[in-house]
Amino acid sequence: MDAYLRAIATHLPARVVTNEQLQAENPGWDIAKIAAKTGIEHRHIAHDSETAGDLAFVAGCKLLENSGINRQSIDYLLFCTQSPDYYLPATSCVLQHRLKLPTSCAAIDINQGCSGYVYGLDMARALIISGSARNVLLLTGETYSKYIHPRDRSVRVLFGDAASASLISADGPGAKIGSACLGTDGAGASNLIVPAGGARTPMGDKYPEETVDEHGCVRTAANLYMNGQELFSFTLHRVPELVRNTLAKNNLTVDQVKWFVFHQANAFMNKHLQSKLKIDVSRIPAFLKYVGNTVSNTIPLTIMNCHQQFSSGDNVMLIGFGVGYSWGASVLSWEPIISA
Amino acid sequence: MSSQEIIALFAESIEVEPSTLKPETVIADVPEWNSLGWLTIMSLLDERCQIRLSAPQIRGFKTVNDAICAVNDQLSAKKG
């Protein structure tokens, strides 16, 4: 039994925040210099009343309407998000109803970030191979912007909001999903975190105090905090090893993989990974400039933007890594998929 | 690596003239040596010397010499 990625749809919120807008709002920021490193010029940002569930709903509708799948045949819904609509219930339950999926459909949320798409694909594949499901709808949706303090340069310039929907089925046609390598190191949990708001540090009715760090970035404990140096160090340490292990697990050499779709954290990170792994830049699709780092959405967005270059039979490695720390990589044996 | 070679690598990373950096220079006084500058330094050290400085180490550096010593310690540890 195999599992196939058959279709992808993506959705970006309508509101766009440009570097020029950020510069006008924050005259002290050297946006040109930052953009030269990050490779990001725009990011799409959800409206105040627009949630990750809303974004994923639109991506899901596109997929169900344009892929030809009968929605009654979806028997498992996975929704990967770290900005759920509620503490409870699971946003996937709400989405099952909104997307008019059958009540026989299982639905769970996956709380993962930048590794989340690879985790979702691997879970979908496992569900299919085990016989638990035949058609899995994998949704990703993220609105990190709601966690970001407007005067925190370290994260505001990087992150954008987005959603995606993927159909993974027991039957093709589509890209066959190979074996994944996954990993975790919770020792890095505090390096990319929203510290307050959960049970460990409840918000209650307090409005948390603003602090200014040594780089002049402003945030509260209820905002997203990222230690960029630690994240970079983690990536240098883990990702090359992850790529090598995933090649070995799928009995492939680096030359037998045509495309390497990395999580799009920022251009600087991927340029360094490319040079460290000695992979020609032409084999590393990028889709960052107009969307930023969209967390679990970067890989499906990059596939959607670049898959016209892929040919039947190409091996395509997907590599996600970040918050957790959590990481994962998998290989698709490419056959054309439906761009829903 | 000599101190001058390490200083040259730092200067290249943060895009300043090497002559502007002395061992006694206070890192916080160099505007280009910000968090982005550190990322480039980390990247070049990894690429050319296969060594990694940790974030807590970096936070502890006051002067350029502190960073030079840390790089040399790691290079010695790698050889040893």
Interface residues (C-beta under 8 A of the other chain):
Chain A: K33 I34 K37 S154 N191 H215 N227 G228 Q229 E230 F232 S233 L236 H237 F268 H272 S275 K276
Chain B: N34 S35 L36 W38 L39 T40 M42 S43 D46 E47 R52 L53 S54 A55 I58
